[in-house]
Amino acid sequence: MKKYKYNIGDLVRVTKKSYMGYDKDGNRRVYTFGELKEPLIGKICGMKRKFLGKYKQQDEVGYNEEFNGSAYLGVTGSVLFYEVKQGMLNKSILVLEENIIKIKTWELALHFRSYNFPLLYSTFKWSEKERKLMSEYSKSFPRDSKGKFC
């Protein structure tokens, strides 16, 4: 089985979004938006293979020995996209591998610091560096006289 750089459930930061489209000559290709104003944070929920090639329209006569006159895509290659979702009900975003950065849990906590969300208990094993960083982060929350978080 082939190993991929990212797995389902990986927490990632998306810097550019992509989509498939046709140019004026009927060639199917990948279009990538420029840098996003604010990177999107989401989870990998799968992969999609999209095919590249030239779109052949239906014959004027209506008959082609090979394809019976119907329209088809003359496939010349394919591209793998990662599907990234920001939430359970959100539509997945197609992203090329080079436009994804894997992030750690403590980076996510720092990203949402301005929203004052409480951190949830996790069975994740923290490294010493991450423990010290989260310790400093927790000191910024207000506490009552007994030392409990308000």
Secondary structure, DSSP 8 states (H G I E B T S, - for coil): ----SS-TT-EEEES--EEEEE-TTSEEEEEE----SS-EEEEEEEEEEEEEEEEE---SSS--TTTTT--EEEEEEEEEEEEEESSSSS--EEE-GGGEEE--HHHHHHHTGGGT-----------HHHHHHHHHHHTTS-B-TTS-B-
